Amino acid sequence: MKKLSDTFKKLWAKFKSFGRSIKIAIVVALIALLIAIISLFFFSSSNKYSVLYSGLDAADADIVIAKLTEDKIDKKVEGDSILVPTAMVDELRLQFASQLSDGSKGYELMDSGSSFGMTDEEFNIKKLRMIQGNIEKSIKSLEAIETVKVNITPAEDSVFVKDKQEGKAAVVLKLKAGKQITDENVKSIVAIVSASAENIPQNNVEVIDTNMNLLTKNLNSETGNTGVSAETIQSQKDLEKNSGDQYEAAIIKLLEPIVGKNKVSATVNVELDFDAKQTDETVIDPNKVIISQQTINSYNNANGGVTAQSPVDNNMTNTIDTTEEAGVTGSNEQKTNYETGNTTTTTISSAGKPKRITASVFIDGELDAGAQAEFENAISNAIGIDNNRGDLMSLTGMEFDTAIKDEAQAQIDAFNIEIAAADRNRIILWTAIGVLSLAGIIALLIIFIRRRKKDEDRVLDVVIDDKLTAKPIENFAPIDFEVSNEKLHMEKEIKDYAKEKPEEVVDIIKSWLSENER
């Protein structure tokens, strides 16, 4: 404990030795750390909520909220989202899976009540609701569909064929944000409705969206019944345009190296045949081959008479012809079967074959007859002009008007100059910002260093200027080393004599030593 107390005292002393700004910074940091720890504690101890369902139908949302309230489960409602504690999300979704109809009830309507005592009319209405709900669920499973409503007018049966009426259906779609559906998607929806209900032809199904757009307009029109959608027609037009662009590029690429760049203008229109055709041709071989032959010879040489009978009855007298010729008969029969060879050729022409090509080409400058003929021949070969197909190609040589081109080029040059100036100004601006930022950073560093040095000097001044308790100074009497007596006076005189006459002093000392030896 004492060691901990000593450590705390040292830290406190160290803290007191800091400058004022450093003390403030340390205090602020400690307060922020304390707030962060407290916030983390409260956040970890509080309930975390996650989305249980979002964008539910009003009826389904009412069921979920009522059940959560009944079970006393914490919940939050934010817009069209229902939030519950994160730990319970999976369990609650499994619990509500069988209770939510997504706004459409299908065959589960049969479970909602007993059919006992129900009239045929009531049962038919309930059946119609089931079919509509089931179709709605099927359409909602599509990716781009958010909500859907299906209304069916059932077909009417009759014992008389002329009195039968086909059913009809209307589908109202609400698409998800940013989603679109194509004519093929609409066809799929129409097919679902027609196949799911009784006696509803696809022509009797109308599909609209929430923006009041009739999506089956092209499908159910007279041209739509041919199986060609508006998208297919547009795709065919795009193919024809792309083919024309390719031919134009081929002409320009062919002629520009000869007449110069930007001195050729070409426009090509291509009509493609999108009908796939199959042609069967059978050729009979004139050479016959006998595959079988049958000969029958029959003779009867009997000489007896032939009894003639009455064609009515046998009561009349019969007459017998006794001539010799009546007993001779004969028969010759010959059958010959031939096999003729044949060759069958099947030709399938693919869709997209050029049906007709028309081209107009202009060259900058006058052309003589020879050059024009050569150019026409080259262009015809390059793009495949076929006169038997009705193709047309015209070539004209004349001076081009460059005023528009020069004006456009001037505008482009001016635009490029503006862009270059803007880029230069942007570079200057960012350079200035960078220099100013660097200068600001350097200034802040200088201020920080000076302030830190000032704080250190202030700490040093505080240490130097600390008021210390002065200890009392003891006063002693001065020591007198020059005490006057006879002995000291004699020694002083001897020292002075030795300094003045050292040789004589040496001789005296030697004489003393010699006397002592004796």
CORTA-V852935 format. One record per pair of residues at least 6 apart in sequence whose ideal C-beta (glycine too) atoms are under 7 Angstrom apart, sorted by the first residue. I is the first residue (numbers start at 1). J is the second residue. D is the distance in Angstrom with one decimal. If there is no record, write none. Layout:
i=I j=J d=D
i=I j=J d=D
This chain:
i=15 j=23 d=6.8
i=15 j=26 d=7.0
i=17 j=459 d=6.2
i=19 j=455 d=3.2
i=19 j=458 d=6.0
i=19 j=459 d=5.9
i=21 j=451 d=7.0
i=21 j=455 d=6.2
i=22 j=455 d=6.9
i=47 j=74 d=6.3
i=47 j=85 d=5.1
i=48 j=85 d=6.8
i=48 j=86 d=4.7
i=49 j=76 d=5.6
i=49 j=83 d=4.1
i=49 j=84 d=6.5
i=49 j=85 d=6.2
i=49 j=86 d=6.6
i=50 j=83 d=6.4
i=50 j=86 d=4.3
i=50 j=89 d=5.0
i=51 j=81 d=5.2
i=51 j=83 d=5.7
i=52 j=82 d=4.8
i=52 j=83 d=6.5
i=52 j=84 d=4.7
i=52 j=89 d=5.8
i=52 j=92 d=5.8
i=52 j=93 d=6.8
i=53 j=64 d=6.2
i=53 j=82 d=5.1
i=54 j=80 d=6.1
i=54 j=81 d=4.2
i=55 j=80 d=5.2
i=56 j=64 d=6.8
i=57 j=102 d=6.2
i=57 j=103 d=3.4
i=59 j=103 d=6.7
i=60 j=100 d=4.6
i=60 j=101 d=6.5
i=60 j=102 d=6.7
i=60 j=103 d=6.7
i=61 j=82 d=6.9
i=63 j=99 d=6.0
i=63 j=100 d=6.9
i=64 j=82 d=5.9
i=64 j=96 d=6.0
i=65 j=82 d=6.9
i=68 j=75 d=4.8
i=68 j=84 d=6.9
i=73 j=84 d=6.2
i=73 j=88 d=6.7
i=74 j=84 d=6.8
i=74 j=85 d=5.8
i=75 j=82 d=6.3
i=75 j=83 d=6.6
i=75 j=84 d=5.4
i=76 j=83 d=4.2
i=84 j=92 d=6.0
i=102 j=137 d=6.8
i=102 j=140 d=6.4
i=103 j=147 d=6.8
i=104 j=133 d=4.3
i=104 j=136 d=3.8
i=104 j=137 d=5.2
i=105 j=133 d=4.6
i=106 j=130 d=5.5
i=106 j=133 d=4.0
i=106 j=134 d=3.6
i=106 j=137 d=5.8
i=107 j=130 d=5.3
i=107 j=134 d=6.4
i=109 j=126 d=6.1
i=109 j=129 d=6.0
i=109 j=130 d=5.1
i=115 j=123 d=6.6
i=128 j=152 d=6.2
i=128 j=154 d=6.1
i=131 j=152 d=6.6
i=131 j=196 d=6.6
i=131 j=197 d=5.8
i=132 j=150 d=4.7
i=132 j=152 d=5.7
i=134 j=196 d=6.8
i=135 j=150 d=4.8
i=135 j=192 d=6.5
i=135 j=193 d=5.9
i=135 j=196 d=5.0
i=136 j=148 d=5.2
i=136 j=149 d=6.9
i=136 j=150 d=5.2
i=138 j=192 d=5.5
i=139 j=145 d=5.8
i=139 j=148 d=4.6
i=139 j=189 d=5.9
i=139 j=192 d=6.3
i=140 j=148 d=5.7
i=144 j=175 d=5.6
i=144 j=176 d=5.8
i=144 j=179 d=3.9
i=144 j=181 d=5.3
i=145 j=173 d=6.0
i=145 j=175 d=6.7
i=146 j=174 d=4.9
i=146 j=175 d=6.3
i=146 j=176 d=4.7
i=147 j=174 d=4.4
i=148 j=171 d=6.5
i=148 j=172 d=6.8
i=148 j=173 d=5.5
i=149 j=172 d=4.5
i=150 j=169 d=6.5
i=150 j=171 d=5.4
i=150 j=193 d=6.8
i=151 j=169 d=6.9
i=151 j=170 d=4.7
i=152 j=167 d=6.5
i=152 j=169 d=4.8
i=152 j=197 d=5.6
i=153 j=167 d=5.9
i=153 j=168 d=4.3
i=154 j=167 d=5.2
i=155 j=165 d=6.1
i=155 j=166 d=5.5
i=155 j=167 d=3.7
i=155 j=198 d=6.1
i=155 j=199 d=3.8
i=155 j=200 d=6.9
i=156 j=164 d=6.7
i=156 j=165 d=4.3
i=157 j=164 d=6.3
i=158 j=164 d=5.1
i=166 j=199 d=5.7
i=166 j=200 d=6.8
i=166 j=201 d=5.9
i=166 j=204 d=5.8
i=167 j=197 d=6.1
i=167 j=198 d=6.7
i=167 j=199 d=5.1
i=167 j=200 d=4.0
i=167 j=204 d=6.6
i=168 j=200 d=6.6
i=168 j=204 d=4.6
i=169 j=193 d=4.9
i=169 j=197 d=6.3
i=169 j=200 d=5.4
i=169 j=204 d=6.7
i=169 j=205 d=4.8
i=170 j=206 d=5.2
i=171 j=189 d=6.2
i=171 j=193 d=6.2
i=171 j=205 d=6.9
i=171 j=207 d=4.6
i=172 j=208 d=5.8
i=172 j=210 d=6.9
i=173 j=207 d=6.6
i=173 j=209 d=4.9
i=174 j=210 d=4.6
i=175 j=181 d=6.7
i=175 j=209 d=6.3
i=182 j=231 d=6.2
i=183 j=218 d=6.5
i=183 j=219 d=6.6
i=183 j=229 d=4.3
i=183 j=230 d=6.3
i=183 j=231 d=5.1
i=186 j=207 d=5.5
i=186 j=215 d=4.7
i=186 j=216 d=6.1
i=186 j=219 d=6.3
i=187 j=219 d=6.4
i=189 j=207 d=5.7
i=190 j=202 d=5.0
i=190 j=205 d=4.6
i=190 j=207 d=6.5
i=190 j=216 d=6.6
i=190 j=219 d=6.8
i=191 j=202 d=6.7
i=193 j=200 d=6.7
i=193 j=205 d=4.9
i=194 j=200 d=5.3
i=194 j=201 d=6.5
i=194 j=202 d=4.6
i=194 j=205 d=5.8
i=203 j=220 d=5.5
i=205 j=216 d=6.9
i=206 j=214 d=6.9
i=206 j=216 d=5.3
i=207 j=215 d=4.5
i=207 j=216 d=4.8
i=208 j=214 d=5.3
i=208 j=215 d=6.3
i=209 j=215 d=6.3
i=218 j=224 d=5.0
i=218 j=229 d=6.1
i=218 j=230 d=4.5
i=219 j=229 d=7.0
i=236 j=274 d=5.6
i=239 j=272 d=6.2
i=239 j=352 d=6.7
i=240 j=270 d=5.2
i=240 j=271 d=6.7
i=240 j=272 d=5.3
i=243 j=270 d=4.2
i=243 j=272 d=6.7
i=244 j=268 d=4.5
i=244 j=269 d=5.7
i=244 j=270 d=4.7
i=247 j=268 d=4.0
i=247 j=270 d=6.7
i=247 j=359 d=6.9
i=247 j=383 d=4.6
i=248 j=266 d=4.6
i=248 j=267 d=6.6
i=248 j=268 d=5.1
i=250 j=382 d=5.4
i=250 j=383 d=6.3
i=251 j=264 d=7.0
i=251 j=266 d=4.2
i=251 j=361 d=6.0
i=251 j=379 d=5.8
i=251 j=382 d=6.4
i=251 j=383 d=6.7
i=252 j=264 d=5.1
i=252 j=266 d=5.8
i=254 j=378 d=6.4
i=254 j=382 d=5.3
i=255 j=264 d=4.5
i=255 j=363 d=6.8
i=256 j=264 d=5.7
i=259 j=363 d=5.5
i=259 j=364 d=6.8
i=259 j=365 d=7.0
i=263 j=363 d=6.5
i=263 j=364 d=3.8
i=264 j=363 d=5.9
i=265 j=362 d=4.4
i=266 j=359 d=6.7
i=266 j=361 d=4.8
i=267 j=360 d=5.0
i=268 j=357 d=6.7
i=268 j=359 d=4.5
i=268 j=383 d=6.6
i=269 j=358 d=4.9
i=270 j=354 d=6.0
i=270 j=357 d=5.5
i=271 j=355 d=4.6
i=271 j=356 d=4.4
i=272 j=352 d=5.3
i=272 j=353 d=6.8
i=272 j=354 d=6.1
i=272 j=355 d=6.0
i=273 j=353 d=5.0
i=273 j=355 d=4.1
i=274 j=351 d=4.6
i=274 j=352 d=6.3
i=275 j=351 d=6.5
i=276 j=349 d=6.8
i=276 j=350 d=6.3
i=276 j=351 d=4.7
i=277 j=349 d=4.6
i=278 j=346 d=6.6
i=278 j=348 d=4.9
i=279 j=347 d=4.4
i=280 j=344 d=6.4
i=280 j=346 d=5.3
i=281 j=345 d=4.5
i=282 j=342 d=5.4
i=282 j=344 d=4.8
i=283 j=342 d=6.4
i=283 j=343 d=4.5
i=284 j=340 d=5.8
i=284 j=342 d=5.1
i=285 j=340 d=5.9
i=285 j=341 d=3.3
i=285 j=342 d=6.3
i=287 j=341 d=6.9
i=288 j=338 d=4.4
i=288 j=340 d=5.8
i=289 j=338 d=6.6
i=289 j=339 d=5.0
i=290 j=336 d=6.2
i=290 j=338 d=5.8
i=291 j=337 d=5.3
i=291 j=338 d=6.8
i=291 j=339 d=4.7
i=292 j=337 d=4.3
i=293 j=335 d=7.0
i=293 j=336 d=4.6
i=294 j=335 d=4.2
i=295 j=334 d=4.6
i=296 j=333 d=4.0
i=297 j=332 d=5.6
i=298 j=331 d=3.7
i=299 j=329 d=6.5
i=299 j=330 d=4.9
i=300 j=329 d=3.9
i=301 j=327 d=6.8
i=301 j=328 d=6.2
i=302 j=327 d=4.9
i=303 j=324 d=6.6
i=303 j=327 d=3.8
i=304 j=327 d=6.2
i=305 j=320 d=4.1
i=305 j=321 d=5.4
i=305 j=322 d=4.7
i=305 j=326 d=6.5
i=306 j=321 d=5.6
i=306 j=326 d=5.3
i=307 j=318 d=5.3
i=307 j=320 d=5.6
i=308 j=318 d=5.7
i=308 j=319 d=5.1
i=308 j=321 d=6.9
i=309 j=318 d=5.8
i=310 j=316 d=4.2
i=356 j=389 d=6.1
i=356 j=390 d=5.3
i=356 j=391 d=6.1
i=357 j=383 d=6.4
i=357 j=385 d=6.3
i=357 j=391 d=4.5
i=358 j=391 d=6.8
i=358 j=392 d=4.7
i=359 j=379 d=6.9
i=359 j=383 d=6.3
i=359 j=393 d=4.5
i=360 j=394 d=5.2
i=361 j=379 d=6.1
i=361 j=395 d=4.9
i=362 j=396 d=5.2
i=362 j=398 d=6.7
i=363 j=397 d=4.7
i=364 j=399 d=6.5
i=364 j=400 d=4.3
i=365 j=397 d=5.7
i=365 j=399 d=6.7
i=366 j=397 d=5.3
i=367 j=397 d=3.4
i=372 j=395 d=5.9
i=372 j=397 d=6.7
i=375 j=395 d=5.6
i=376 j=393 d=6.7
i=376 j=395 d=5.1
i=379 j=393 d=6.2
i=379 j=395 d=6.6
i=380 j=393 d=5.9
i=385 j=391 d=4.6
i=385 j=393 d=5.1
i=497 j=505 d=6.9
i=498 j=505 d=4.6
